[in-house]
Amino acid sequence: MDRNVSHLFLAFALLLILGSAHAMSGTYSVIVAENGNAAVVLFLDGEGAVEIPLPLDAETYAVDGALYMPSENGVEVSIASAGSASVIFETALLTSKSGDNWAFEMEVAEFESGSVTVFLPENTTVSSTEPKATVSASDDSKTLLWQVSAGTGTVGANYVFAAEPGPGPAPPQPPKDEETTDYMLVAVLVVLFAAVLIAVFYFKKKP
């Protein structure tokens, strides 16, 4: 084995052994599209090692600011000294659909403290969250916020999309002006009467 690679594995092993003695916090930001696909950004702060669970389809991920190695359930990330790092991935497996009902569920890493913020499309209605989340709305999204710690395990929510508004009632028609209608009828009768007189006068035989 190459010496540099051996040193890297040794450093990583030492971090794994010593890492549990240090506090680490994590902040998840998850953007969920209408089709259920999600983009996840995780920011890490502190020192030590932590396993980040990844969905099975998150084969391509990016880690910045830390040593990392694939693990059985995702990726093992280690920060050598008090600092920060990030993990970014995309997945379609955080959501599922049954009829009109959607479910979101994500396994979170074992942090001493942290948070998970999920941004759902604005036209969604959240029916439940587990554990209980703070739900807020803005012009372009519904936001779910969980405070997490070691032992949280997973966070989840159930939601539906609001029905598209149907066509509104026809605008009321303005009432007919009866007086105007009467004047038009009189005008028509006058024209017809004049036409009859002209015809009689024109076709009348001279004596």
C-alpha positions as CSV (number, residue, x, y, z in Angstrom):
1,M,0.0,0.0,0.0
2,D,1.3,3.5,-0.8
3,R,2.8,5.3,2.2
4,N,0.6,8.4,1.8
5,V,-2.5,6.2,1.6
6,S,-1.4,4.4,4.7
7,H,-0.9,7.6,6.6
8,L,-4.4,8.8,5.5
9,F,-6.0,5.6,6.8
10,L,-4.1,5.9,10.1
11,A,-5.1,9.5,10.6
12,F,-8.7,8.6,9.9
13,A,-8.6,5.7,12.3
14,L,-7.2,7.9,15.1
15,L,-10.0,10.4,14.4
16,L,-12.6,7.7,14.7
17,I,-11.1,6.6,18.1
18,L,-10.8,10.1,19.5
19,G,-13.7,11.7,17.8
20,S,-16.4,10.5,20.2
21,A,-14.9,12.7,23.0
22,H,-15.6,15.9,21.1
23,A,-18.9,17.7,20.5
24,M,-20.2,18.1,17.0
25,S,-23.3,19.8,15.7
26,G,-25.0,19.6,12.4
27,T,-27.5,21.7,10.4
28,Y,-29.5,20.1,7.6
29,S,-31.2,22.1,4.9
30,V,-33.5,20.1,2.6
31,I,-35.3,21.4,-0.5
32,V,-38.1,19.1,-1.7
33,A,-39.4,19.6,-5.3
34,E,-43.0,18.9,-6.3
35,N,-42.0,15.5,-7.8
36,G,-40.5,14.4,-4.5
37,N,-36.8,14.8,-5.4
38,A,-34.7,16.5,-2.8
39,A,-31.4,18.3,-2.5
40,V,-29.7,18.1,0.9
41,V,-27.0,20.3,2.4
42,L,-25.5,19.4,5.8
43,F,-23.1,21.8,7.6
44,L,-21.0,20.3,10.4
45,D,-19.3,22.2,13.2
46,G,-17.0,20.9,15.9
47,E,-14.3,18.2,16.1
48,G,-14.4,14.5,15.8
49,A,-16.1,11.8,13.6
50,V,-19.7,11.1,12.7
51,E,-21.5,8.8,10.3
52,I,-23.8,10.5,8.0
53,P,-26.7,8.3,6.8
54,L,-27.2,8.5,3.0
55,P,-30.2,7.1,1.0
56,L,-29.3,4.3,-1.3
57,D,-29.6,6.4,-4.5
58,A,-27.2,9.1,-3.2
59,E,-24.2,7.4,-4.8
60,T,-22.7,10.8,-5.8
61,Y,-22.1,13.1,-2.9
62,A,-19.7,15.9,-2.1
63,V,-17.8,16.4,1.2
64,D,-15.8,19.6,1.8
65,G,-13.6,20.5,4.8
66,A,-13.1,17.0,6.3
67,L,-11.7,13.6,5.8
68,Y,-14.3,11.0,4.8
69,M,-14.7,7.4,3.9
70,P,-17.7,5.4,2.7
71,S,-19.5,3.4,5.4
72,E,-22.1,0.7,5.5
73,N,-24.9,3.2,6.0
74,G,-23.5,6.3,4.2
75,V,-20.3,8.2,4.7
76,E,-18.0,8.6,7.8
77,V,-16.9,12.2,8.2
78,S,-14.0,13.3,10.5
79,I,-12.9,16.8,11.3
80,A,-9.3,16.9,12.7
81,S,-9.7,20.1,14.7
82,A,-12.5,22.4,15.7
83,G,-13.8,23.6,12.3
84,S,-16.5,23.1,9.8
85,A,-17.4,20.9,6.9
86,S,-20.2,20.2,4.5
87,V,-21.9,17.2,2.9
88,I,-24.1,17.7,-0.2
89,F,-26.2,15.1,-2.0
90,E,-29.4,14.6,-4.0
91,T,-32.0,11.8,-3.7
92,A,-35.5,10.7,-4.7
93,L,-35.9,8.4,-1.7
94,L,-36.8,10.8,1.1
95,T,-40.4,11.0,-0.1
96,S,-43.1,8.5,-1.0
97,K,-46.6,8.9,-2.3
98,S,-49.9,7.0,-1.7
99,G,-52.8,8.4,-3.7
100,D,-52.8,12.1,-3.0
101,N,-50.8,11.8,0.2
102,W,-47.1,12.4,0.4
103,A,-44.7,11.3,3.1
104,F,-41.2,12.7,3.9
105,E,-38.8,10.8,6.1
106,M,-35.1,11.2,6.7
107,E,-32.6,9.5,9.0
108,V,-30.4,12.1,10.7
109,A,-26.8,11.7,12.0
110,E,-26.1,11.3,15.7
111,F,-25.2,14.9,16.7
112,E,-25.0,16.3,20.2
113,S,-27.1,19.1,18.8
114,G,-28.4,20.2,15.5
115,S,-31.4,21.1,13.4
116,V,-33.2,20.0,10.2
117,T,-35.0,22.5,8.0
118,V,-37.2,21.2,5.2
119,F,-38.6,23.4,2.5
120,L,-41.7,22.0,0.8
121,P,-43.5,23.6,-2.2
122,E,-45.7,26.5,-1.3
123,N,-48.9,24.8,-2.4
124,T,-48.7,22.0,0.2
125,T,-50.7,21.4,3.3
126,V,-48.8,19.7,6.2
127,S,-51.1,17.3,8.1
128,S,-48.6,15.9,10.6
129,T,-44.9,15.8,11.6
130,E,-42.9,13.4,13.7
131,P,-41.4,14.4,16.0
132,K,-43.4,17.7,16.2
133,A,-41.9,20.4,14.0
134,T,-42.4,24.1,13.8
135,V,-44.3,24.8,10.5
136,S,-44.2,28.2,8.8
137,A,-45.1,29.6,5.4
138,S,-43.5,32.1,3.1
139,D,-44.3,33.3,-0.4
140,D,-42.4,30.4,-2.1
141,S,-42.4,27.5,0.4
142,K,-43.7,25.7,3.5
143,T,-40.9,25.4,6.1
144,L,-40.6,22.6,8.6
145,L,-38.0,23.0,11.4
146,W,-36.9,20.3,13.9
147,Q,-34.3,20.6,16.7
148,V,-32.4,17.3,16.8
149,S,-29.9,15.6,19.1
150,A,-28.4,12.2,19.7
151,G,-31.1,9.6,19.6
152,T,-33.5,11.5,17.3
153,G,-33.2,8.9,14.6
154,T,-35.5,10.1,11.9
155,V,-37.7,13.1,11.2
156,G,-40.9,12.9,9.1
157,A,-43.9,14.7,7.8
158,N,-47.1,14.0,5.9
159,Y,-48.5,16.5,3.4
160,V,-50.8,17.0,0.4
161,F,-50.9,19.4,-2.5
162,A,-53.7,21.9,-2.5
163,A,-56.4,21.4,-5.1
164,E,-56.2,23.6,-8.1
165,P,-58.9,26.3,-7.9
166,G,-61.8,25.7,-10.3
167,P,-63.4,28.3,-12.6
168,G,-65.3,31.0,-10.6
169,P,-68.9,31.9,-11.1
170,A,-69.9,33.8,-14.2
171,P,-69.9,37.6,-13.6
172,P,-73.4,39.0,-13.1
173,Q,-74.9,40.5,-16.2
174,P,-76.0,44.1,-16.1
175,P,-79.8,44.5,-16.0
176,K,-81.4,45.3,-19.3
177,D,-82.5,48.9,-19.7
178,E,-86.3,48.5,-20.4
179,E,-86.6,52.2,-21.4
180,T,-83.9,51.8,-24.1
181,T,-85.6,48.7,-25.4
182,D,-89.0,50.5,-25.6
183,Y,-87.4,53.3,-27.6
184,M,-85.8,50.8,-30.0
185,L,-89.1,49.1,-30.6
186,V,-90.9,52.3,-31.3
187,A,-88.1,53.3,-33.8
188,V,-88.4,50.0,-35.6
189,L,-92.2,50.4,-35.9
190,V,-91.8,54.0,-37.2
191,V,-89.4,52.8,-39.9
192,L,-91.7,50.0,-40.9
193,F,-94.7,52.3,-41.0
194,A,-92.8,54.8,-43.2
195,A,-91.7,52.0,-45.5
196,V,-95.3,50.9,-46.0
197,L,-96.5,54.4,-46.8
198,I,-93.8,54.9,-49.3
199,A,-94.6,51.6,-50.9
200,V,-98.4,52.4,-51.1
201,F,-97.7,55.9,-52.5
202,Y,-95.2,54.6,-55.1
203,F,-97.3,51.7,-56.4
204,K,-100.7,53.5,-56.3
205,K,-102.1,53.8,-59.8
206,K,-102.7,57.2,-61.2
207,P,-106.4,57.9,-62.0
